Amino acid sequence: MYVGVTVFDDSIDYVVQSLQRDQGYDNFIKGDGVGIVLDVAGDQNSGYLFAVNVKGVQTDGIVSITNDNYTVDSNWNTKWKSQTFIDGEKKYYEIGIPLNALPYDEKNKTWAINLISIDAKTPQYATLTSFSRNYNILDLRFTKSIEIRDLAKTKASKLTLIPSSVYSYTDDVINKKTTNTLTYGIDAKYNITSSLKLEATINPDFSVVEQDDQISNLTRFDIRFPERRNFFLENGDLFNNLGARGVNPFYSRVIGSKTDIQFGLKLSGKVSNKLRIGLLNAQTESTNTINGQNYTVAVGRRKISKSFSATTFLVNRQALKKHETKNNYNRVLGLNFNYISESNRWLGQFNYAKSLSSGISKNNDFLNATVSYSTRKWLGTSSTSIVNKNYLTDIGFVPRLTNFDAKLNRSINAGFLENYTEIIFNNYNVNGLNRDKNEHKLRVNTFLNSSLKLIEENIELVNIWRNKNLSYFFANAFYRHNNLQYATDILKNGKPLPSKIYNTAFIRMGYVSPPTNKALSFQNRLQYGSFYNGDRFRWELVTNYRLKSWANLSANYNLNVIDLKQYGNDTIHTLNFTASVYFNNTLSWTTKAQLNTQNDNLGFNMRFQWEFSPLSFAHLVITDNYGANHFDRELYGMALKVNYWLDL
């Protein structure tokens, strides 16, 4: 599939954020470029983004509906072609998308498309179809139907092999142990039909997967990080959007978190114009102390009508010891319904799921109902969830279900009922020269325990003054009622806060500069107010400096000053600094420095990346970790990985 776009600009200038592939959708929209959104099923449930900036750097991703909005997962990638050319004020874009990159049904001749043109200098964007600005530009409801003719029943390239080899060296300074390993692995992708794909991975190595940013966690619950491993990303919207806000029965980062993955198999795609399926199986290694685990996820999503679709799923974890099944399992079965109104103003979602675990047979249900409404001025969403205390999801992510009691030194499962409601009013300044709109939000998040007793309520008033250059100033007021049920050691100093009622309030304000058309951009946020029995001051500074298109410097600094009176005080520093140099579109060097005094970690990560052929990489990664408080080296490592993408 070939698409050509000519952009008639009024300036010879342009903005480029990066010369490195797959820097993500958020990075793409901050520079000049063109994107294509494709919905090959035409059902408004999922699609694909192919975007290229003015210097020919590619970004791709999977577009899917998540709860009450459309989002893109830019960690997914595939092989496609693009070329750009600048002729004065004209910018030419040519994009070639191989059909084997798209899971189409040859019987379905109607696809849906939207084109996006970003002019970061102005800043402004244009789309092929016209729709109100309150909708995301990736929203599949506003794509344009097109007729595709002469689709092949089979794809020219049916098999893709991605062999890889990794040499790694690790020096564990604390335990005085060094290791040298050389491993081999292979990934395979086979197109059974034009819309159904079988994938396999054997002995995968994820040593060069990009590191997560350091975050200060001052909540009582775990934090969710994004999946970056490509095996779990293909048709990821089928597997990753099975739950609701804050409750997800499948979180792929659990797989391989304790022992290495031996192999994985995945079958996903469309078996008819109205039915998509997904089947994933992965096996982890057994050790002397940890049982291996077999993970299975089966999903079916069917389009019932123009407005309704249904999804059914099974998520299973089964413990194995040297291929012998153990009586240790967790299974989650569920059924979801999604609704999209013909007016495009309403979105709805209903979820029901049940968890089955060894030795547990009751209080194991999950229910959710979500409804969203959107017009140019008014937007609103309300979601209500009921989570029973035994709704266990060993491969999922339900952080509020498990509560650690620091006084009893044990974890306790507690069911809850949650309602989240948000109302937004946009007051547009049509005749203003600088001001775009004033945005006012009310957010209320309420939690009841299984006895319907109020245990937490958060009320937030948000005011945002947005300018036409995309800068904005905001001021928020926040009130929290917290009937703390369990003793909690927020500062991890051995002095837990007692279980009682805490009523707190704080204000948050800040300024975000224009993110696109200046070499230097920044975000400055301040927060101050009560925090449990004491107070908290927070300062966040995010800066980015762009040296044309060949280098980028960014830093994200967080300061938290906390005083909990008799339960201790602490000053927590978190810093994520990244420096990238782009020698050309295929060769780059990135250095990351990360500081987190809460976790006593100071780490450095240096990555040399060479894309010697499309989606074929050579990576050299050097890691160096120190204690943040004493600056003694704790761990040093180096990894060299080479993979090659081969279409047969």
VMD Tcl script that draws the C-alpha trace (Angstrom):
set ca {
  {0.00 0.00 0.00}
  {1.56 3.31 -1.11}
  {0.60 6.78 0.09}
  {2.07 10.07 -1.09}
  {1.51 13.37 0.71}
  {2.64 16.88 -0.23}
  {2.57 19.52 2.50}
  {2.48 23.13 1.29}
  {4.13 25.09 4.07}
  {4.62 28.84 4.34}
  {8.15 28.50 5.66}
  {11.34 26.64 4.76}
  {11.94 25.92 8.45}
  {10.96 22.70 10.21}
  {11.12 21.08 13.64}
  {12.66 17.64 14.25}
  {12.88 16.13 17.72}
  {14.93 13.01 16.97}
  {16.63 10.99 14.26}
  {16.11 7.68 16.09}
  {13.39 5.25 15.06}
  {10.45 4.47 17.35}
  {10.75 7.39 19.75}
  {7.00 7.24 20.24}
  {3.84 9.04 19.26}
  {4.32 11.83 21.82}
  {7.70 12.60 20.28}
  {6.30 12.49 16.75}
  {3.58 15.11 17.36}
  {6.22 17.55 18.68}
  {7.88 17.77 15.27}
  {6.90 18.28 11.64}
  {5.62 15.10 10.00}
  {2.82 13.06 8.49}
  {0.96 10.08 9.93}
  {-1.49 7.52 8.58}
  {-4.13 5.87 10.77}
  {-5.52 2.64 9.30}
  {-8.49 0.61 10.50}
  {-8.33 -2.45 8.23}
  {-11.50 -3.94 9.75}
  {-13.49 -0.73 9.70}
  {-14.99 -1.56 13.10}
  {-13.55 1.41 15.07}
  {-12.09 -0.93 17.72}
  {-8.42 -1.09 16.73}
  {-6.08 0.22 14.08}
  {-2.49 1.03 13.19}
  {-0.42 4.21 13.08}
  {2.40 4.73 10.57}
  {4.09 8.09 11.00}
  {7.25 9.69 9.63}
  {8.84 13.01 10.50}
  {10.20 15.45 7.95}
  {13.66 13.84 8.09}
  {12.33 10.34 7.36}
  {12.36 8.89 10.89}
  {9.63 6.31 11.43}
  {7.21 5.76 14.32}
  {4.49 3.12 14.38}
  {2.02 1.74 16.87}
  {-1.27 0.00 17.61}
  {-4.32 2.24 18.12}
  {-7.03 0.84 20.38}
  {-9.93 1.92 22.53}
  {-9.05 1.83 26.23}
  {-11.85 2.43 28.72}
  {-13.11 5.85 27.58}
  {-10.59 6.97 24.95}
  {-8.38 5.92 22.04}
  {-4.68 5.45 22.75}
  {-1.62 4.27 20.83}
  {1.01 1.75 21.95}
  {4.20 2.97 20.25}
  {6.25 0.04 21.54}
  {4.87 -2.12 18.70}
  {6.79 -1.98 15.42}
  {6.98 -3.61 12.01}
  {8.94 -3.21 8.79}
  {7.75 -0.62 6.25}
  {9.24 1.98 3.92}
  {9.25 5.75 3.85}
  {11.02 8.57 2.06}
  {10.90 12.34 2.57}
  {12.13 15.26 0.50}
  {12.22 18.99 1.26}
  {11.91 21.45 -1.61}
  {11.80 24.92 -0.11}
  {8.38 25.41 1.40}
  {7.15 22.06 0.10}
  {7.59 18.83 2.08}
  {7.08 15.52 0.26}
  {6.29 12.27 2.08}
  {6.11 8.81 0.53}
  {5.03 5.83 2.63}
  {4.93 2.18 1.61}
  {3.19 -0.27 3.96}
  {3.62 -3.98 3.11}
  {0.34 -5.84 3.31}
  {1.97 -8.53 5.44}
  {2.24 -5.88 8.19}
  {-1.57 -5.59 8.33}
  {-3.98 -8.29 9.56}
  {-6.62 -7.72 6.89}
  {-9.45 -9.96 5.73}
  {-9.40 -10.21 1.92}
  {-13.21 -10.47 1.94}
  {-13.54 -7.07 3.60}
  {-13.09 -4.43 0.89}
  {-13.88 -1.44 3.11}
  {-11.07 -0.01 5.20}
  {-10.96 3.26 7.12}
  {-8.18 5.85 6.97}
  {-7.17 9.19 8.37}
  {-4.19 11.35 7.50}
  {-2.45 13.57 10.03}
  {-0.12 16.47 9.21}
  {1.79 18.07 12.08}
  {3.25 21.58 11.80}
  {5.14 22.02 15.04}
  {6.38 25.52 14.19}
  {2.95 27.14 14.32}
  {1.91 24.85 16.12}
  {-1.09 23.24 14.41}
  {-2.26 19.98 12.89}
  {-4.52 18.99 10.02}
  {-6.50 15.79 9.42}
  {-8.19 14.26 6.39}
  {-11.57 14.27 8.10}
  {-13.05 17.11 10.09}
  {-14.08 16.61 13.70}
  {-14.26 18.54 16.95}
  {-11.06 19.23 18.88}
  {-12.32 17.51 22.01}
  {-11.56 14.17 20.30}
  {-8.14 12.56 20.02}
  {-6.67 12.87 16.50}
  {-6.22 9.08 16.60}
  {-9.92 8.50 17.24}
  {-11.02 5.73 14.87}
  {-14.62 6.95 14.84}
  {-13.58 9.81 12.56}
  {-11.70 7.88 9.91}
  {-12.82 7.96 6.27}
  {-14.07 4.78 4.57}
  {-12.15 3.73 1.45}
  {-12.55 0.78 -0.90}
  {-9.57 -1.54 -1.31}
  {-9.51 -3.64 -4.46}
  {-7.67 -6.80 -5.51}
  {-6.50 -7.82 -2.05}
  {-4.37 -10.95 -2.08}
  {-5.62 -13.98 -0.15}
  {-2.07 -14.77 0.94}
  {0.81 -12.43 1.62}
  {4.00 -12.23 -0.43}
  {6.15 -12.84 2.63}
  {4.58 -15.51 4.84}
  {7.50 -16.21 7.18}
  {9.72 -13.83 9.15}
  {12.70 -15.07 11.15}
  {14.55 -12.90 13.68}
  {17.63 -14.77 15.00}
  {19.62 -13.09 17.77}
  {22.75 -13.64 19.79}
  {23.75 -11.98 23.05}
  {27.05 -11.82 24.90}
  {26.73 -10.44 28.43}
  {29.21 -9.76 31.21}
  {28.13 -8.98 34.79}
  {30.23 -8.02 37.79}
  {28.25 -8.30 41.03}
  {30.54 -6.27 43.29}
  {28.56 -6.82 46.49}
  {28.56 -10.63 46.20}
  {31.99 -10.68 44.49}
  {30.70 -12.70 41.54}
  {31.30 -12.28 37.82}
  {29.49 -14.06 35.00}
  {30.04 -14.37 31.26}
  {27.28 -15.77 29.08}
  {26.69 -16.26 25.37}
  {23.13 -17.09 24.37}
  {21.21 -17.57 21.15}
  {17.53 -17.14 20.44}
  {15.09 -16.86 17.59}
  {11.71 -15.26 16.96}
  {9.45 -16.41 14.13}
  {6.31 -14.90 12.59}
  {4.20 -16.90 10.15}
  {1.19 -15.52 8.28}
  {-1.30 -18.40 8.24}
  {-3.75 -16.20 6.33}
  {-3.74 -12.53 5.41}
  {-5.27 -11.71 8.81}
  {-4.07 -14.51 11.13}
  {-0.50 -14.70 12.40}
  {1.42 -17.32 14.38}
  {4.43 -16.16 16.40}
  {7.04 -18.05 18.37}
  {9.98 -17.04 20.52}
  {12.64 -19.45 21.79}
  {15.17 -18.48 24.45}
  {14.42 -14.76 24.19}
  {16.78 -12.24 25.73}
  {15.51 -8.86 26.83}
  {18.81 -7.50 28.18}
  {18.74 -4.51 25.83}
  {15.13 -3.54 26.48}
  {14.98 0.13 27.43}
  {15.13 0.81 31.16}
  {12.15 2.18 33.06}
  {12.39 5.67 34.52}
  {13.03 6.00 38.24}
  {9.88 7.02 40.14}
  {9.30 7.91 43.78}
  {6.40 5.80 45.00}
  {4.67 7.53 47.92}
  {1.45 5.55 47.59}
  {0.47 2.32 49.34}
  {0.34 0.39 46.07}
  {2.48 -0.89 43.22}
  {3.09 1.17 40.08}
  {2.44 -0.12 36.57}
  {5.19 0.16 33.94}
  {4.69 -0.26 30.17}
  {5.49 -3.45 28.24}
  {8.42 -3.02 25.83}
  {9.03 -6.61 24.65}
  {7.93 -6.98 21.04}
  {6.61 -10.55 21.43}
  {3.84 -9.28 23.74}
  {3.00 -6.24 21.59}
  {1.67 -7.75 18.33}
  {-2.15 -7.46 18.54}
  {-1.51 -6.23 22.06}
  {-4.86 -4.46 22.23}
  {-6.53 -7.90 22.27}
  {-4.64 -9.03 25.37}
  {-3.95 -5.83 27.30}
  {-7.39 -4.19 27.43}
  {-9.37 -6.91 29.17}
  {-10.21 -4.99 32.33}
  {-11.19 -1.52 33.42}
  {-9.68 1.46 35.18}
  {-7.20 0.16 37.78}
  {-8.21 -3.49 37.27}
  {-6.56 -5.56 34.56}
  {-6.56 -9.39 34.57}
  {-3.52 -9.60 32.27}
  {-0.28 -7.65 32.75}
  {2.37 -9.22 30.54}
  {5.34 -7.84 32.49}
  {4.63 -10.45 35.17}
  {5.78 -13.14 32.71}
  {9.51 -13.65 33.10}
  {9.81 -11.38 36.15}
  {11.11 -14.18 38.42}
  {12.80 -16.65 36.05}
  {13.69 -16.50 32.37}
  {11.23 -17.31 29.59}
  {12.08 -20.56 27.82}
  {9.65 -20.15 24.93}
  {6.47 -18.42 23.87}
  {3.78 -19.04 21.25}
  {1.09 -16.66 20.06}
  {-1.72 -16.97 17.54}
  {-3.61 -13.75 16.86}
  {-5.64 -11.98 14.23}
  {-8.97 -12.18 12.43}
  {-10.70 -15.43 11.49}
  {-13.68 -13.62 9.96}
  {-14.78 -10.08 9.29}
  {-16.42 -9.86 12.74}
  {-14.23 -12.12 14.88}
  {-10.70 -11.58 16.22}
  {-8.93 -14.16 18.34}
  {-5.78 -14.27 20.42}
  {-4.03 -17.25 22.01}
  {-0.78 -16.79 23.95}
  {1.30 -19.37 25.80}
  {4.64 -18.85 27.54}
  {6.79 -21.08 29.75}
  {9.34 -19.93 32.32}
  {12.26 -21.89 33.75}
  {12.28 -23.88 36.97}
  {15.10 -23.41 39.48}
  {16.00 -25.12 42.74}
  {13.88 -22.61 44.66}
  {11.29 -21.35 42.16}
  {8.79 -23.42 40.20}
  {8.46 -22.75 36.51}
  {5.17 -21.29 35.38}
  {3.07 -21.88 32.30}
  {1.02 -18.87 31.23}
  {-1.92 -19.01 28.82}
  {-4.22 -16.26 27.60}
  {-7.14 -16.94 25.22}
  {-9.23 -14.05 23.87}
  {-12.12 -13.78 21.41}
  {-13.61 -10.45 20.32}
  {-16.72 -10.32 18.15}
  {-18.46 -7.38 16.50}
  {-22.16 -7.83 17.32}
  {-23.49 -4.75 15.54}
  {-22.31 -1.35 14.44}
  {-22.44 -0.12 18.03}
  {-21.76 -3.24 20.13}
  {-18.85 -5.65 20.45}
  {-18.20 -8.44 22.95}
  {-14.98 -9.96 24.29}
  {-14.54 -13.20 26.20}
  {-11.25 -14.31 27.73}
  {-9.38 -16.84 29.86}
  {-6.13 -16.05 31.69}
  {-4.34 -19.02 33.26}
  {-1.22 -19.53 35.40}
  {-0.18 -23.09 36.17}
  {2.86 -24.00 38.28}
  {5.17 -26.66 36.84}
  {8.19 -28.39 38.32}
  {10.27 -30.09 35.63}
  {7.15 -30.47 33.44}
  {5.12 -31.93 36.34}
  {1.87 -30.09 37.07}
  {1.52 -28.77 40.61}
  {-1.72 -27.98 42.45}
  {-0.92 -24.28 42.26}
  {-2.89 -22.32 39.71}
  {-4.82 -19.14 39.07}
  {-7.43 -18.70 36.35}
  {-9.52 -15.70 35.39}
  {-12.53 -15.94 33.08}
  {-14.35 -12.86 31.84}
  {-16.84 -11.26 29.48}
  {-16.75 -7.63 28.28}
  {-19.18 -5.54 26.24}
  {-18.26 -2.29 24.49}
  {-20.62 0.33 23.07}
  {-19.96 3.16 20.58}
  {-22.95 5.38 19.78}
  {-23.75 6.28 16.19}
  {-23.51 9.97 17.13}
  {-19.94 9.33 18.42}
  {-20.81 11.14 21.63}
  {-21.23 8.12 23.87}
  {-18.88 5.29 24.83}
  {-19.85 2.47 27.17}
  {-18.20 -0.57 28.70}
  {-19.38 -3.43 30.90}
  {-17.05 -6.03 32.44}
  {-17.61 -9.21 34.41}
  {-14.87 -11.62 35.47}
  {-14.33 -14.45 37.96}
  {-11.08 -15.65 39.47}
  {-10.44 -19.35 40.20}
  {-7.50 -20.26 42.42}
  {-6.39 -23.40 44.20}
  {-8.27 -23.57 47.52}
  {-10.54 -20.55 46.83}
  {-14.11 -20.77 45.55}
  {-16.08 -17.66 46.67}
  {-15.84 -13.86 46.88}
  {-13.94 -13.95 43.60}
  {-15.91 -11.71 41.21}
  {-15.27 -8.42 39.42}
  {-17.89 -6.10 37.91}
  {-17.50 -2.78 36.13}
  {-19.69 -0.34 34.22}
  {-18.29 2.74 32.48}
  {-20.03 5.44 30.45}
  {-18.46 8.46 28.71}
  {-19.93 11.47 26.95}
  {-18.11 13.98 24.75}
  {-19.00 17.20 22.94}
  {-16.86 20.18 22.05}
  {-17.57 21.97 25.33}
  {-18.63 19.23 27.72}
  {-16.94 15.91 28.44}
  {-17.70 13.45 31.17}
  {-17.00 9.91 32.31}
  {-18.20 7.78 35.19}
  {-16.98 4.32 36.10}
  {-18.11 2.02 38.90}
  {-16.21 -1.17 39.82}
  {-16.80 -3.91 42.38}
  {-13.77 -6.03 43.23}
  {-14.22 -8.97 45.64}
  {-11.37 -9.82 48.00}
  {-10.58 -13.12 46.27}
  {-10.51 -11.71 42.75}
  {-6.89 -12.80 42.44}
  {-5.06 -12.10 39.19}
  {-1.57 -13.58 39.40}
  {-0.79 -12.36 35.86}
  {-2.82 -9.20 36.29}
  {-2.58 -5.80 37.90}
  {-5.09 -4.90 40.63}
  {-2.93 -2.84 43.02}
  {-5.67 -1.83 45.47}
  {-6.68 -5.40 46.22}
  {-3.57 -6.25 48.25}
  {-2.78 -4.19 51.35}
  {0.38 -4.59 53.40}
  {-0.08 -4.10 57.14}
  {3.29 -2.88 58.41}
  {2.36 -3.54 62.03}
  {1.28 -7.16 61.46}
  {3.97 -7.60 58.76}
  {1.64 -9.37 56.34}
  {-0.46 -8.70 53.26}
  {-4.25 -8.68 53.43}
  {-6.68 -8.88 50.52}
  {-9.63 -6.51 50.88}
  {-12.46 -6.14 48.40}
  {-13.70 -2.67 47.47}
  {-16.22 -0.68 45.46}
  {-14.85 2.25 43.45}
  {-16.53 5.08 41.58}
  {-14.56 7.50 39.44}
  {-16.37 10.49 37.92}
  {-14.86 13.30 35.88}
  {-16.63 16.31 34.34}
  {-14.82 18.70 31.98}
  {-15.98 22.07 30.65}
  {-14.03 23.76 27.83}
  {-14.52 27.51 27.51}
  {-13.03 28.40 24.12}
  {-11.69 31.88 23.48}
  {-12.57 32.11 19.78}
  {-11.52 35.73 19.22}
  {-8.44 35.74 21.42}
  {-4.99 36.26 19.95}
  {-3.07 34.11 22.46}
  {-5.51 32.26 24.72}
  {-7.05 29.10 23.25}
  {-9.39 27.98 26.02}
  {-9.96 27.68 29.73}
  {-10.41 24.09 30.84}
  {-12.21 23.30 34.09}
  {-12.43 19.80 35.57}
  {-14.04 18.17 38.56}
  {-12.76 14.71 39.56}
  {-14.27 12.61 42.33}
  {-12.84 9.19 43.20}
  {-14.64 7.26 45.95}
  {-13.79 3.92 47.58}
  {-16.03 1.82 49.83}
  {-15.07 -1.42 51.55}
  {-17.06 -4.65 51.21}
  {-19.38 -3.44 54.00}
  {-20.07 -0.26 51.97}
  {-18.21 1.89 54.49}
  {-16.32 4.89 53.11}
  {-12.57 4.25 53.25}
  {-11.25 6.87 50.85}
  {-12.49 9.81 48.80}
  {-10.49 12.15 46.58}
  {-11.95 15.40 45.22}
  {-9.95 17.50 42.77}
  {-10.75 20.84 41.13}
  {-8.60 21.49 38.06}
  {-8.25 24.76 36.18}
  {-6.08 24.96 33.06}
  {-5.49 28.08 30.97}
  {-4.29 26.91 27.54}
  {-2.61 29.15 24.99}
  {-2.59 28.72 21.23}
  {1.16 27.99 21.24}
  {0.36 24.87 23.38}
  {1.77 26.35 26.58}
  {-0.50 26.39 29.61}
  {-0.74 27.33 33.28}
  {-2.69 25.24 35.77}
  {-3.86 25.45 39.36}
  {-5.49 22.52 41.17}
  {-7.06 22.12 44.61}
  {-7.20 18.64 46.10}
  {-9.02 17.21 49.13}
  {-8.60 13.64 50.41}
  {-10.48 11.72 53.09}
  {-8.52 8.59 53.95}
  {-9.85 6.12 56.51}
  {-6.60 4.16 56.60}
  {-7.42 0.53 57.32}
  {-3.87 -0.78 57.74}
  {-0.70 0.50 59.36}
  {1.42 1.89 56.51}
  {5.13 2.62 56.39}
  {5.13 5.35 53.75}
  {8.75 6.39 54.35}
  {9.99 2.80 54.79}
  {11.77 3.80 58.00}
  {10.19 1.26 60.38}
  {7.75 3.83 61.80}
  {4.38 2.98 60.26}
  {1.45 5.36 60.32}
  {-1.39 3.96 62.46}
  {-4.74 3.00 60.97}
  {-7.10 5.95 61.52}
  {-8.84 8.75 59.60}
  {-6.64 11.34 57.83}
  {-8.21 14.40 56.18}
  {-5.75 16.26 53.98}
  {-5.73 19.03 51.39}
  {-3.12 20.47 49.08}
  {-2.70 22.71 46.07}
  {-0.78 22.05 42.88}
  {0.18 24.63 40.28}
  {2.60 25.00 37.44}
  {3.49 26.14 33.95}
  {4.28 24.13 30.82}
  {6.12 25.94 28.04}
  {5.47 25.40 24.30}
  {6.80 21.87 23.66}
  {7.60 22.06 19.95}
  {8.90 25.20 18.29}
  {11.68 26.20 20.69}
  {15.05 24.58 21.27}
  {14.45 24.73 25.04}
  {11.19 23.62 26.62}
  {10.35 23.04 30.26}
  {7.64 22.09 32.73}
  {7.60 23.45 36.25}
  {5.17 22.06 38.87}
  {4.82 22.84 42.58}
  {2.70 21.14 45.23}
  {2.22 21.89 48.91}
  {-0.22 20.79 51.59}
  {-1.02 18.25 54.25}
  {0.04 14.63 53.86}
  {-1.43 12.09 56.31}
  {-0.59 13.54 59.77}
  {2.07 15.94 58.43}
  {2.85 17.88 55.29}
  {4.53 17.48 51.92}
  {6.27 19.79 49.50}
  {6.89 18.60 45.95}
  {8.77 20.22 43.09}
  {8.98 18.75 39.61}
  {11.12 20.26 36.86}
  {11.21 18.75 33.37}
  {13.53 20.27 30.79}
  {14.37 19.41 27.21}
  {17.02 20.98 24.99}
  {17.15 20.12 21.31}
  {20.27 20.74 19.25}
  {18.72 20.83 15.79}
  {18.10 17.21 14.79}
  {21.38 15.64 15.87}
  {21.20 15.72 19.67}
  {18.69 15.91 22.49}
  {19.16 16.53 26.22}
  {16.35 15.94 28.70}
  {16.06 15.87 32.47}
  {13.21 15.11 34.86}
  {13.88 16.07 38.49}
  {11.51 15.41 41.40}
  {11.97 16.68 44.94}
  {9.75 15.48 47.78}
  {10.17 16.96 51.26}
  {7.96 15.05 53.72}
  {7.42 15.61 57.42}
  {5.25 13.04 59.23}
  {6.15 14.40 62.69}
  {6.72 11.52 65.13}
  {6.65 9.02 62.25}
  {9.70 10.50 60.58}
  {10.70 12.86 57.81}
  {12.59 12.46 54.58}
  {13.85 14.33 51.55}
  {13.62 12.24 48.40}
  {15.40 13.11 45.16}
  {14.59 11.47 41.84}
  {16.40 12.34 38.63}
  {16.17 10.89 35.11}
  {18.68 12.47 32.72}
  {19.02 11.39 29.09}
  {21.51 12.58 26.46}
  {21.13 11.28 22.92}
  {23.33 11.89 19.89}
  {22.01 10.94 16.45}
  {24.80 10.48 13.92}
  {22.22 9.69 11.24}
  {18.86 7.90 10.93}
  {20.39 4.52 11.80}
  {23.22 5.25 14.26}
  {22.80 6.72 17.74}
  {24.33 6.87 21.19}
  {22.20 7.37 24.32}
  {23.35 7.85 27.89}
  {20.97 7.72 30.85}
  {21.71 8.74 34.43}
  {19.13 7.82 37.05}
  {19.05 8.78 40.73}
  {16.52 7.60 43.30}
  {17.37 8.22 46.95}
  {14.22 6.38 48.05}
  {15.65 3.15 46.58}
  {19.29 4.13 47.28}
  {20.19 3.78 43.62}
  {22.40 5.74 41.26}
  {22.58 4.13 37.84}
  {24.12 4.81 34.46}
  {23.07 3.20 31.21}
  {24.90 3.74 27.93}
  {23.51 2.37 24.69}
  {25.04 2.34 21.24}
  {22.45 1.40 18.60}
  {23.02 0.66 14.92}
  {20.11 -0.24 12.66}
  {22.18 -1.86 9.92}
  {19.05 -3.05 8.08}
  {15.35 -2.23 8.65}
  {14.47 -3.51 12.16}
  {17.83 -5.32 12.35}
  {19.93 -3.94 15.19}
  {23.28 -4.17 16.88}
  {23.18 -2.94 20.48}
  {26.04 -2.36 22.87}
  {24.70 -1.64 26.37}
  {26.82 -0.75 29.40}
  {25.24 -0.47 32.86}
  {26.84 0.79 36.05}
  {24.98 0.95 39.39}
  {25.98 2.58 42.67}
  {24.42 3.19 46.04}
  {22.92 6.69 46.02}
  {23.99 7.43 49.59}
  {27.52 6.02 49.66}
  {28.49 6.03 45.95}
  {30.06 2.57 46.12}
  {29.77 0.48 42.97}
  {27.29 -2.40 43.37}
  {26.79 -3.83 39.88}
  {28.50 -3.44 36.53}
  {27.46 -5.05 33.28}
  {27.87 -5.06 29.54}
  {25.77 -6.69 26.83}
  {26.24 -6.96 23.08}
  {23.21 -8.09 21.13}
  {22.72 -8.53 17.39}
  {19.43 -9.46 15.73}
  {18.48 -9.71 12.07}
  {14.98 -9.39 10.58}
  {14.64 -11.79 7.65}
  {11.52 -12.01 5.48}
  {11.18 -15.28 3.55}
}
mol new
graphics top color blue
foreach p $ca { graphics top sphere $p radius 0.5 }
foreach p [lrange $ca 0 end-1] q [lrange $ca 1 end] { graphics top cylinder $p $q radius 0.2 }
display resetview
